[in-house]
Amino acid sequence: MRTTLTLDEDVAAKLKEAAQKSGLSFKETVNSTLRKGLNSPQPPGQLTPFKVRARALGGRPGVDFDNIGELLHRQDEPYGL
């Protein structure tokens, strides 16, 4: 099939370089490259959701990490936690 295709300059340069290295014609290189791209596995349509695993904060004696008010109050103290 004969068709006209407009290539970006960087793509055309890479195809010309690949053609020279392989010894194939430009047409053969374009067809080979397109076949590889079209036959490669497509990424899944939906990504796997990221899951956060909860961990214990370790704690400090006398500090309740579940009480945000206390933590904010301690933050204002000169020595923090």
PDB file of N, CA, C and O in Angstrom:
ATOM      1  N   MET A   1       0.844  -1.173   0.000  1.00  0.00           N
ATOM      2  CA  MET A   1       0.000   0.000   0.000  1.00  0.00           C
ATOM      3  C   MET A   1       0.887   1.232   0.000  1.00  0.00           C
ATOM      4  O   MET A   1       1.877   1.293   0.728  1.00  0.00           O
ATOM      5  N   ARG A   2       0.547   2.169  -0.780  1.00  0.00           N
ATOM      6  CA  ARG A   2       1.319   3.396  -0.868  1.00  0.00           C
ATOM      7  C   ARG A   2       0.556   4.502  -0.141  1.00  0.00           C
ATOM      8  O   ARG A   2      -0.643   4.686  -0.351  1.00  0.00           O
ATOM      9  N   THR A   3       1.268   5.234   0.714  1.00  0.00           N
ATOM     10  CA  THR A   3       0.641   6.327   1.456  1.00  0.00           C
ATOM     11  C   THR A   3       1.683   7.383   1.776  1.00  0.00           C
ATOM     12  O   THR A   3       2.885   7.127   1.707  1.00  0.00           O
ATOM     13  N   THR A   4       1.217   8.559   2.121  1.00  0.00           N
ATOM     14  CA  THR A   4       2.116   9.634   2.520  1.00  0.00           C
ATOM     15  C   THR A   4       2.059   9.757   4.032  1.00  0.00           C
ATOM     16  O   THR A   4       0.979   9.781   4.623  1.00  0.00           O
ATOM     17  N   LEU A   5       3.220   9.835   4.650  1.00  0.00           N
ATOM     18  CA  LEU A   5       3.322   9.906   6.095  1.00  0.00           C
ATOM     19  C   LEU A   5       4.273  11.038   6.453  1.00  0.00           C
ATOM     20  O   LEU A   5       5.392  11.093   5.943  1.00  0.00           O
ATOM     21  N   THR A   6       3.840  11.935   7.319  1.00  0.00           N
ATOM     22  CA  THR A   6       4.696  13.035   7.761  1.00  0.00           C
ATOM     23  C   THR A   6       5.299  12.661   9.106  1.00  0.00           C
ATOM     24  O   THR A   6       4.577  12.435  10.077  1.00  0.00           O
ATOM     25  N   LEU A   7       6.622  12.597   9.159  1.00  0.00           N
ATOM     26  CA  LEU A   7       7.330  12.207  10.380  1.00  0.00           C
ATOM     27  C   LEU A   7       7.949  13.431  11.042  1.00  0.00           C
ATOM     28  O   LEU A   7       8.383  14.366  10.368  1.00  0.00           O
ATOM     29  N   ASP A   8       7.983  13.410  12.378  1.00  0.00           N
ATOM     30  CA  ASP A   8       8.716  14.446  13.091  1.00  0.00           C
ATOM     31  C   ASP A   8      10.196  14.265  12.773  1.00  0.00           C
ATOM     32  O   ASP A   8      10.650  13.158  12.485  1.00  0.00           O
ATOM     33  N   GLU A   9      10.940  15.364  12.827  1.00  0.00           N
ATOM     34  CA  GLU A   9      12.352  15.318  12.448  1.00  0.00           C
ATOM     35  C   GLU A   9      13.155  14.324  13.285  1.00  0.00           C
ATOM     36  O   GLU A   9      14.002  13.607  12.752  1.00  0.00           O
ATOM     37  N   ASP A  10      12.893  14.279  14.599  1.00  0.00           N
ATOM     38  CA  ASP A  10      13.659  13.376  15.456  1.00  0.00           C
ATOM     39  C   ASP A  10      13.349  11.914  15.143  1.00  0.00           C
ATOM     40  O   ASP A  10      14.237  11.063  15.201  1.00  0.00           O
ATOM     41  N   VAL A  11      12.092  11.621  14.813  1.00  0.00           N
ATOM     42  CA  VAL A  11      11.692  10.252  14.469  1.00  0.00           C
ATOM     43  C   VAL A  11      12.338   9.843  13.147  1.00  0.00           C
ATOM     44  O   VAL A  11      12.866   8.738  13.024  1.00  0.00           O
ATOM     45  N   ALA A  12      12.293  10.733  12.166  1.00  0.00           N
ATOM     46  CA  ALA A  12      12.898  10.443  10.868  1.00  0.00           C
ATOM     47  C   ALA A  12      14.397  10.198  10.999  1.00  0.00           C
ATOM     48  O   ALA A  12      14.945   9.308  10.349  1.00  0.00           O
ATOM     49  N   ALA A  13      15.058  10.991  11.845  1.00  0.00           N
ATOM     50  CA  ALA A  13      16.507  10.834  12.042  1.00  0.00           C
ATOM     51  C   ALA A  13      16.818   9.471  12.664  1.00  0.00           C
ATOM     52  O   ALA A  13      17.762   8.797  12.249  1.00  0.00           O
ATOM     53  N   LYS A  14      16.024   9.066  13.660  1.00  0.00           N
ATOM     54  CA  LYS A  14      16.249   7.769  14.298  1.00  0.00           C
ATOM     55  C   LYS A  14      15.990   6.627  13.320  1.00  0.00           C
ATOM     56  O   LYS A  14      16.710   5.629  13.325  1.00  0.00           O
ATOM     57  N   LEU A  15      14.976   6.769  12.490  1.00  0.00           N
ATOM     58  CA  LEU A  15      14.685   5.727  11.494  1.00  0.00           C
ATOM     59  C   LEU A  15      15.803   5.625  10.456  1.00  0.00           C
ATOM     60  O   LEU A  15      16.190   4.525  10.061  1.00  0.00           O
ATOM     61  N   LYS A  16      16.316   6.769  10.018  1.00  0.00           N
ATOM     62  CA  LYS A  16      17.417   6.757   9.052  1.00  0.00           C
ATOM     63  C   LYS A  16      18.657   6.105   9.649  1.00  0.00           C
ATOM     64  O   LYS A  16      19.348   5.331   8.987  1.00  0.00           O
ATOM     65  N   GLU A  17      18.926   6.432  10.914  1.00  0.00           N
ATOM     66  CA  GLU A  17      20.084   5.846  11.598  1.00  0.00           C
ATOM     67  C   GLU A  17      19.910   4.331  11.741  1.00  0.00           C
ATOM     68  O   GLU A  17      20.855   3.572  11.526  1.00  0.00           O
ATOM     69  N   ALA A  18      18.699   3.895  12.106  1.00  0.00           N
ATOM     70  CA  ALA A  18      18.427   2.462  12.248  1.00  0.00           C
ATOM     71  C   ALA A  18      18.553   1.751  10.908  1.00  0.00           C
ATOM     72  O   ALA A  18      19.042   0.623  10.846  1.00  0.00           O
ATOM     73  N   ALA A  19      18.116   2.400   9.840  1.00  0.00           N
ATOM     74  CA  ALA A  19      18.220   1.815   8.505  1.00  0.00           C
ATOM     75  C   ALA A  19      19.681   1.633   8.107  1.00  0.00           C
ATOM     76  O   ALA A  19      20.052   0.603   7.545  1.00  0.00           O
ATOM     77  N   GLN A  20      20.498   2.624   8.396  1.00  0.00           N
ATOM     78  CA  GLN A  20      21.921   2.537   8.068  1.00  0.00           C
ATOM     79  C   GLN A  20      22.598   1.421   8.857  1.00  0.00           C
ATOM     80  O   GLN A  20      23.398   0.663   8.310  1.00  0.00           O
ATOM     81  N   LYS A  21      22.272   1.324  10.157  1.00  0.00           N
ATOM     82  CA  LYS A  21      22.890   0.295  10.995  1.00  0.00           C
ATOM     83  C   LYS A  21      22.479  -1.108  10.576  1.00  0.00           C
ATOM     84  O   LYS A  21      23.292  -2.032  10.596  1.00  0.00           O
ATOM     85  N   SER A  22      21.210  -1.266  10.196  1.00  0.00           N
ATOM     86  CA  SER A  22      20.702  -2.604   9.876  1.00  0.00           C
ATOM     87  C   SER A  22      20.977  -3.012   8.435  1.00  0.00           C
ATOM     88  O   SER A  22      20.962  -4.198   8.105  1.00  0.00           O
ATOM     89  N   GLY A  23      21.228  -2.030   7.583  1.00  0.00           N
ATOM     90  CA  GLY A  23      21.435  -2.336   6.173  1.00  0.00           C
ATOM     91  C   GLY A  23      20.119  -2.506   5.417  1.00  0.00           C
ATOM     92  O   GLY A  23      20.119  -2.855   4.236  1.00  0.00           O
ATOM     93  N   LEU A  24      19.014  -2.262   6.085  1.00  0.00           N
ATOM     94  CA  LEU A  24      17.702  -2.347   5.439  1.00  0.00           C
ATOM     95  C   LEU A  24      17.361  -1.007   4.804  1.00  0.00           C
ATOM     96  O   LEU A  24      17.966   0.016   5.126  1.00  0.00           O
ATOM     97  N   SER A  25      16.393  -1.021   3.907  1.00  0.00           N
ATOM     98  CA  SER A  25      15.949   0.233   3.309  1.00  0.00           C
ATOM     99  C   SER A  25      15.140   1.017   4.333  1.00  0.00           C
ATOM    100  O   SER A  25      14.718   0.466   5.349  1.00  0.00           O
ATOM    101  N   PHE A  26      14.924   2.295   4.068  1.00  0.00           N
ATOM    102  CA  PHE A  26      14.142   3.134   4.960  1.00  0.00           C
ATOM    103  C   PHE A  26      12.731   2.567   5.093  1.00  0.00           C
ATOM    104  O   PHE A  26      12.181   2.511   6.193  1.00  0.00           O
ATOM    105  N   LYS A  27      12.155   2.153   3.986  1.00  0.00           N
ATOM    106  CA  LYS A  27      10.801   1.584   3.973  1.00  0.00           C
ATOM    107  C   LYS A  27      10.736   0.327   4.851  1.00  0.00           C
ATOM    108  O   LYS A  27       9.806   0.168   5.642  1.00  0.00           O
ATOM    109  N   GLU A  28      11.710  -0.548   4.709  1.00  0.00           N
ATOM    110  CA  GLU A  28      11.728  -1.778   5.515  1.00  0.00           C
ATOM    111  C   GLU A  28      11.894  -1.458   6.999  1.00  0.00           C
ATOM    112  O   GLU A  28      11.289  -2.103   7.856  1.00  0.00           O
ATOM    113  N   THR A  29      12.715  -0.462   7.289  1.00  0.00           N
ATOM    114  CA  THR A  29      12.936  -0.070   8.681  1.00  0.00           C
ATOM    115  C   THR A  29      11.665   0.512   9.288  1.00  0.00           C
ATOM    116  O   THR A  29      11.318   0.190  10.424  1.00  0.00           O
ATOM    117  N   VAL A  30      10.970   1.366   8.542  1.00  0.00           N
ATOM    118  CA  VAL A  30       9.716   1.942   9.032  1.00  0.00           C
ATOM    119  C   VAL A  30       8.700   0.830   9.283  1.00  0.00           C
ATOM    120  O   VAL A  30       8.070   0.802  10.341  1.00  0.00           O
ATOM    121  N   ASN A  31       8.534  -0.076   8.340  1.00  0.00           N
ATOM    122  CA  ASN A  31       7.570  -1.164   8.504  1.00  0.00           C
ATOM    123  C   ASN A  31       7.928  -2.070   9.677  1.00  0.00           C
ATOM    124  O   ASN A  31       7.051  -2.464  10.444  1.00  0.00           O
ATOM    125  N   SER A  32       9.197  -2.399   9.821  1.00  0.00           N
ATOM    126  CA  SER A  32       9.643  -3.257  10.912  1.00  0.00           C
ATOM    127  C   SER A  32       9.398  -2.594  12.265  1.00  0.00           C
ATOM    128  O   SER A  32       8.919  -3.227  13.206  1.00  0.00           O
ATOM    129  N   THR A  33       9.733  -1.316  12.341  1.00  0.00           N
ATOM    130  CA  THR A  33       9.558  -0.572  13.590  1.00  0.00           C
ATOM    131  C   THR A  33       8.079  -0.450  13.952  1.00  0.00           C
ATOM    132  O   THR A  33       7.709  -0.615  15.115  1.00  0.00           O
ATOM    133  N   LEU A  34       7.242  -0.164  12.971  1.00  0.00           N
ATOM    134  CA  LEU A  34       5.804  -0.081  13.223  1.00  0.00           C
ATOM    135  C   LEU A  34       5.233  -1.434  13.656  1.00  0.00           C
ATOM    136  O   LEU A  34       4.404  -1.498  14.564  1.00  0.00           O
ATOM    137  N   ARG A  35       5.677  -2.513  13.006  1.00  0.00           N
ATOM    138  CA  ARG A  35       5.212  -3.855  13.402  1.00  0.00           C
ATOM    139  C   ARG A  35       5.555  -4.152  14.861  1.00  0.00           C
ATOM    140  O   ARG A  35       4.715  -4.634  15.621  1.00  0.00           O
ATOM    141  N   LYS A  36       6.801  -3.859  15.241  1.00  0.00           N
ATOM    142  CA  LYS A  36       7.225  -4.103  16.625  1.00  0.00           C
ATOM    143  C   LYS A  36       6.348  -3.316  17.594  1.00  0.00           C
ATOM    144  O   LYS A  36       5.909  -3.855  18.610  1.00  0.00           O
ATOM    145  N   GLY A  37       6.095  -2.068  17.292  1.00  0.00           N
ATOM    146  CA  GLY A  37       5.277  -1.235  18.168  1.00  0.00           C
ATOM    147  C   GLY A  37       3.836  -1.697  18.234  1.00  0.00           C
ATOM    148  O   GLY A  37       3.232  -1.706  19.306  1.00  0.00           O
ATOM    149  N   LEU A  38       3.287  -2.077  17.103  1.00  0.00           N
ATOM    150  CA  LEU A  38       1.884  -2.510  17.067  1.00  0.00           C
ATOM    151  C   LEU A  38       1.681  -3.886  17.681  1.00  0.00           C
ATOM    152  O   LEU A  38       0.593  -4.184  18.175  1.00  0.00           O
ATOM    153  N   ASN A  39       2.702  -4.726  17.659  1.00  0.00           N
ATOM    154  CA  ASN A  39       2.584  -6.081  18.205  1.00  0.00           C
ATOM    155  C   ASN A  39       3.011  -6.180  19.662  1.00  0.00           C
ATOM    156  O   ASN A  39       2.850  -7.230  20.285  1.00  0.00           O
ATOM    157  N   SER A  40       3.555  -5.094  20.213  1.00  0.00           N
ATOM    158  CA  SER A  40       3.983  -5.145  21.614  1.00  0.00           C
ATOM    159  C   SER A  40       2.751  -5.128  22.510  1.00  0.00           C
ATOM    160  O   SER A  40       1.721  -4.557  22.151  1.00  0.00           O
ATOM    161  N   PRO A  41       2.862  -5.758  23.676  1.00  0.00           N
ATOM    162  CA  PRO A  41       1.714  -5.786  24.586  1.00  0.00           C
ATOM    163  C   PRO A  41       1.310  -4.379  25.006  1.00  0.00           C
ATOM    164  O   PRO A  41       2.160  -3.540  25.303  1.00  0.00           O
ATOM    165  N   GLN A  42       0.028  -4.136  25.026  1.00  0.00           N
ATOM    166  CA  GLN A  42      -0.491  -2.842  25.429  1.00  0.00           C
ATOM    167  C   GLN A  42      -0.607  -2.795  26.953  1.00  0.00           C
ATOM    168  O   GLN A  42      -0.943  -3.802  27.576  1.00  0.00           O
ATOM    169  N   PRO A  43      -0.336  -1.644  27.553  1.00  0.00           N
ATOM    170  CA  PRO A  43      -0.478  -1.538  29.006  1.00  0.00           C
ATOM    171  C   PRO A  43      -1.942  -1.724  29.403  1.00  0.00           C
ATOM    172  O   PRO A  43      -2.846  -1.419  28.624  1.00  0.00           O
ATOM    173  N   PRO A  44      -2.169  -2.225  30.611  1.00  0.00           N
ATOM    174  CA  PRO A  44      -3.547  -2.424  31.044  1.00  0.00           C
ATOM    175  C   PRO A  44      -4.286  -1.093  31.107  1.00  0.00           C
ATOM    176  O   PRO A  44      -3.690  -0.049  31.371  1.00  0.00           O
ATOM    177  N   GLY A  45      -5.570  -1.145  30.865  1.00  0.00           N
ATOM    178  CA  GLY A  45      -6.376   0.066  30.859  1.00  0.00           C
ATOM    179  C   GLY A  45      -6.529   0.677  32.230  1.00  0.00           C
ATOM    180  O   GLY A  45      -6.767   1.879  32.351  1.00  0.00           O
ATOM    181  N   GLN A  46      -6.397  -0.130  33.266  1.00  0.00           N
ATOM    182  CA  GLN A  46      -6.595   0.381  34.611  1.00  0.00           C
ATOM    183  C   GLN A  46      -5.373   0.046  35.462  1.00  0.00           C
ATOM    184  O   GLN A  46      -4.893  -1.088  35.452  1.00  0.00           O
ATOM    185  N   LEU A  47      -4.883   1.021  36.187  1.00  0.00           N
ATOM    186  CA  LEU A  47      -3.721   0.816  37.034  1.00  0.00           C
ATOM    187  C   LEU A  47      -4.138   0.185  38.358  1.00  0.00           C
ATOM    188  O   LEU A  47      -5.265   0.366  38.818  1.00  0.00           O
ATOM    189  N   THR A  48      -3.225  -0.549  38.955  1.00  0.00           N
ATOM    190  CA  THR A  48      -3.470  -1.139  40.264  1.00  0.00           C
ATOM    191  C   THR A  48      -3.418  -0.024  41.304  1.00  0.00           C
ATOM    192  O   THR A  48      -2.454   0.741  41.343  1.00  0.00           O
ATOM    193  N   PRO A  49      -4.442   0.073  42.142  1.00  0.00           N
ATOM    194  CA  PRO A  49      -4.427   1.150  43.139  1.00  0.00           C
ATOM    195  C   PRO A  49      -3.307   0.974  44.155  1.00  0.00           C
ATOM    196  O   PRO A  49      -2.950  -0.145  44.523  1.00  0.00           O
ATOM    197  N   PHE A  50      -2.763   2.094  44.596  1.00  0.00           N
ATOM    198  CA  PHE A  50      -1.705   2.094  45.592  1.00  0.00           C
ATOM    199  C   PHE A  50      -2.349   1.907  46.960  1.00  0.00           C
ATOM    200  O   PHE A  50      -3.335   2.568  47.285  1.00  0.00           O
ATOM    201  N   LYS A  51      -1.793   1.015  47.751  1.00  0.00           N
ATOM    202  CA  LYS A  51      -2.331   0.765  49.084  1.00  0.00           C
ATOM    203  C   LYS A  51      -1.306   1.182  50.127  1.00  0.00           C
ATOM    204  O   LYS A  51      -0.122   0.866  50.011  1.00  0.00           O
ATOM    205  N   VAL A  52      -1.767   1.888  51.135  1.00  0.00           N
ATOM    206  CA  VAL A  52      -0.914   2.325  52.239  1.00  0.00           C
ATOM    207  C   VAL A  52      -1.093   1.348  53.387  1.00  0.00           C
ATOM    208  O   VAL A  52      -2.214   1.066  53.808  1.00  0.00           O
ATOM    209  N   ARG A  53       0.005   0.843  53.881  1.00  0.00           N
ATOM    210  CA  ARG A  53      -0.053  -0.069  55.027  1.00  0.00           C
ATOM    211  C   ARG A  53       0.190   0.728  56.298  1.00  0.00           C
ATOM    212  O   ARG A  53       1.206   1.411  56.432  1.00  0.00           O
ATOM    213  N   ALA A  54      -0.745   0.636  57.222  1.00  0.00           N
ATOM    214  CA  ALA A  54      -0.615   1.355  58.485  1.00  0.00           C
ATOM    215  C   ALA A  54       0.481   0.715  59.330  1.00  0.00           C
ATOM    216  O   ALA A  54       0.643  -0.505  59.336  1.00  0.00           O
ATOM    217  N   ARG A  55       1.219   1.539  60.031  1.00  0.00           N
ATOM    218  CA  ARG A  55       2.280   1.064  60.917  1.00  0.00           C
ATOM    219  C   ARG A  55       2.184   1.807  62.245  1.00  0.00           C
ATOM    220  O   ARG A  55       1.731   2.950  62.305  1.00  0.00           O
ATOM    221  N   ALA A  56       2.607   1.153  63.270  1.00  0.00           N
ATOM    222  CA  ALA A  56       2.647   1.795  64.578  1.00  0.00           C
ATOM    223  C   ALA A  56       3.723   2.874  64.556  1.00  0.00           C
ATOM    224  O   ALA A  56       4.788   2.686  63.968  1.00  0.00           O
ATOM    225  N   LEU A  57       3.445   3.982  65.188  1.00  0.00           N
ATOM    226  CA  LEU A  57       4.405   5.084  65.216  1.00  0.00           C
ATOM    227  C   LEU A  57       5.491   4.907  66.265  1.00  0.00           C
ATOM    228  O   LEU A  57       6.400   5.730  66.371  1.00  0.00           O
ATOM    229  N   GLY A  58       5.396   3.843  67.031  1.00  0.00           N
ATOM    230  CA  GLY A  58       6.422   3.602  68.031  1.00  0.00           C
ATOM    231  C   GLY A  58       6.072   4.214  69.377  1.00  0.00           C
ATOM    232  O   GLY A  58       6.290   3.601  70.422  1.00  0.00           O
ATOM    233  N   GLY A  59       5.549   5.385  69.349  1.00  0.00           N
ATOM    234  CA  GLY A  59       5.095   6.032  70.565  1.00  0.00           C
ATOM    235  C   GLY A  59       6.213   6.489  71.475  1.00  0.00           C
ATOM    236  O   GLY A  59       7.347   6.017  71.388  1.00  0.00           O
ATOM    237  N   ARG A  60       5.872   7.418  72.347  1.00  0.00           N
ATOM    238  CA  ARG A  60       6.778   7.921  73.374  1.00  0.00           C
ATOM    239  C   ARG A  60       5.981   7.963  74.668  1.00  0.00           C
ATOM    240  O   ARG A  60       4.785   8.256  74.650  1.00  0.00           O
ATOM    241  N   PRO A  61       6.608   7.683  75.755  1.00  0.00           N
ATOM    242  CA  PRO A  61       5.888   7.721  77.030  1.00  0.00           C
ATOM    243  C   PRO A  61       5.235   9.088  77.258  1.00  0.00           C
ATOM    244  O   PRO A  61       5.895  10.123  77.158  1.00  0.00           O
ATOM    245  N   GLY A  62       3.960   9.083  77.559  1.00  0.00           N
ATOM    246  CA  GLY A  62       3.253  10.316  77.852  1.00  0.00           C
ATOM    247  C   GLY A  62       2.763  11.074  76.638  1.00  0.00           C
ATOM    248  O   GLY A  62       2.179  12.148  76.787  1.00  0.00           O
ATOM    249  N   VAL A  63       2.979  10.552  75.435  1.00  0.00           N
ATOM    250  CA  VAL A  63       2.529  11.233  74.222  1.00  0.00           C
ATOM    251  C   VAL A  63       1.493  10.357  73.529  1.00  0.00           C
ATOM    252  O   VAL A  63       1.741   9.186  73.243  1.00  0.00           O
ATOM    253  N   ASP A  64       0.318  10.947  73.264  1.00  0.00           N
ATOM    254  CA  ASP A  64      -0.746  10.229  72.584  1.00  0.00           C
ATOM    255  C   ASP A  64      -0.781  10.699  71.130  1.00  0.00           C
ATOM    256  O   ASP A  64      -1.247  11.802  70.844  1.00  0.00           O
ATOM    257  N   PHE A  65      -0.293   9.869  70.216  1.00  0.00           N
ATOM    258  CA  PHE A  65      -0.238  10.250  68.805  1.00  0.00           C
ATOM    259  C   PHE A  65      -1.622  10.303  68.159  1.00  0.00           C
ATOM    260  O   PHE A  65      -1.764  10.815  67.049  1.00  0.00           O
ATOM    261  N   ASP A  66      -2.630   9.787  68.834  1.00  0.00           N
ATOM    262  CA  ASP A  66      -3.987   9.838  68.310  1.00  0.00           C
ATOM    263  C   ASP A  66      -4.686  11.143  68.677  1.00  0.00           C
ATOM    264  O   ASP A  66      -5.779  11.416  68.182  1.00  0.00           O
ATOM    265  N   ASN A  67      -4.073  11.950  69.534  1.00  0.00           N
ATOM    266  CA  ASN A  67      -4.669  13.206  69.975  1.00  0.00           C
ATOM    267  C   ASN A  67      -3.941  14.358  69.293  1.00  0.00           C
ATOM    268  O   ASN A  67      -2.895  14.802  69.765  1.00  0.00           O
ATOM    269  N   ILE A  68      -4.492  14.838  68.187  1.00  0.00           N
ATOM    270  CA  ILE A  68      -3.818  15.873  67.404  1.00  0.00           C
ATOM    271  C   ILE A  68      -3.686  17.176  68.190  1.00  0.00           C
ATOM    272  O   ILE A  68      -2.709  17.908  68.031  1.00  0.00           O
ATOM    273  N   GLY A  69      -4.671  17.459  69.035  1.00  0.00           N
ATOM    274  CA  GLY A  69      -4.603  18.673  69.840  1.00  0.00           C
ATOM    275  C   GLY A  69      -3.387  18.670  70.752  1.00  0.00           C
ATOM    276  O   GLY A  69      -2.687  19.675  70.871  1.00  0.00           O
ATOM    277  N   GLU A  70      -3.139  17.535  71.395  1.00  0.00           N
ATOM    278  CA  GLU A  70      -1.983  17.417  72.287  1.00  0.00           C
ATOM    279  C   GLU A  70      -0.678  17.550  71.502  1.00  0.00           C
ATOM    280  O   GLU A  70       0.265  18.202  71.950  1.00  0.00           O
ATOM    281  N   LEU A  71      -0.640  16.928  70.334  1.00  0.00           N
ATOM    282  CA  LEU A  71       0.581  17.017  69.511  1.00  0.00           C
ATOM    283  C   LEU A  71       0.851  18.454  69.089  1.00  0.00           C
ATOM    284  O   LEU A  71       1.997  18.903  69.109  1.00  0.00           O
ATOM    285  N   LEU A  72      -0.204  19.184  68.703  1.00  0.00           N
ATOM    286  CA  LEU A  72      -0.023  20.579  68.304  1.00  0.00           C
ATOM    287  C   LEU A  72       0.427  21.429  69.494  1.00  0.00           C
ATOM    288  O   LEU A  72       1.261  22.324  69.351  1.00  0.00           O
ATOM    289  N   HIS A  73      -0.129  21.140  70.654  1.00  0.00           N
ATOM    290  CA  HIS A  73       0.272  21.868  71.862  1.00  0.00           C
ATOM    291  C   HIS A  73       1.754  21.603  72.168  1.00  0.00           C
ATOM    292  O   HIS A  73       2.504  22.527  72.484  1.00  0.00           O
ATOM    293  N   ARG A  74       2.160  20.349  72.073  1.00  0.00           N
ATOM    294  CA  ARG A  74       3.560  19.991  72.350  1.00  0.00           C
ATOM    295  C   ARG A  74       4.499  20.605  71.313  1.00  0.00           C
ATOM    296  O   ARG A  74       5.645  20.932  71.620  1.00  0.00           O
ATOM    297  N   GLN A  75       4.008  20.758  70.091  1.00  0.00           N
ATOM    298  CA  GLN A  75       4.819  21.355  69.022  1.00  0.00           C
ATOM    299  C   GLN A  75       5.225  22.785  69.396  1.00  0.00           C
ATOM    300  O   GLN A  75       6.318  23.245  69.067  1.00  0.00           O
ATOM    301  N   ASP A  76       4.316  23.473  70.093  1.00  0.00           N
ATOM    302  CA  ASP A  76       4.579  24.862  70.489  1.00  0.00           C
ATOM    303  C   ASP A  76       5.498  24.966  71.692  1.00  0.00           C
ATOM    304  O   ASP A  76       5.998  26.050  71.993  1.00  0.00           O
ATOM    305  N   GLU A  77       5.733  23.850  72.394  1.00  0.00           N
ATOM    306  CA  GLU A  77       6.621  23.865  73.540  1.00  0.00           C
ATOM    307  C   GLU A  77       8.072  24.019  73.073  1.00  0.00           C
ATOM    308  O   GLU A  77       8.390  23.619  71.954  1.00  0.00           O
ATOM    309  N   PRO A  78       8.930  24.567  73.868  1.00  0.00           N
ATOM    310  CA  PRO A  78      10.320  24.820  73.455  1.00  0.00           C
ATOM    311  C   PRO A  78      11.082  23.579  73.002  1.00  0.00           C
ATOM    312  O   PRO A  78      11.920  23.684  72.106  1.00  0.00           O
ATOM    313  N   TYR A  79      10.829  22.419  73.577  1.00  0.00           N
ATOM    314  CA  TYR A  79      11.586  21.214  73.220  1.00  0.00           C
ATOM    315  C   TYR A  79      10.775  20.253  72.371  1.00  0.00           C
ATOM    316  O   TYR A  79      11.229  19.135  72.129  1.00  0.00           O
ATOM    317  N   GLY A  80       9.610  20.634  71.914  1.00  0.00           N
ATOM    318  CA  GLY A  80       8.793  19.782  71.057  1.00  0.00           C
ATOM    319  C   GLY A  80       8.441  18.491  71.764  1.00  0.00           C
ATOM    320  O   GLY A  80       8.132  18.498  72.955  1.00  0.00           O
ATOM    321  N   LEU A  81       8.485  17.387  71.045  1.00  0.00           N
ATOM    322  CA  LEU A  81       8.165  16.080  71.613  1.00  0.00           C
ATOM    323  C   LEU A  81       9.359  15.599  72.389  1.00  0.00           C
ATOM    324  O   LEU A  81       9.325  14.511  72.963  1.00  0.00           O
TER     325      LEU A  81
END
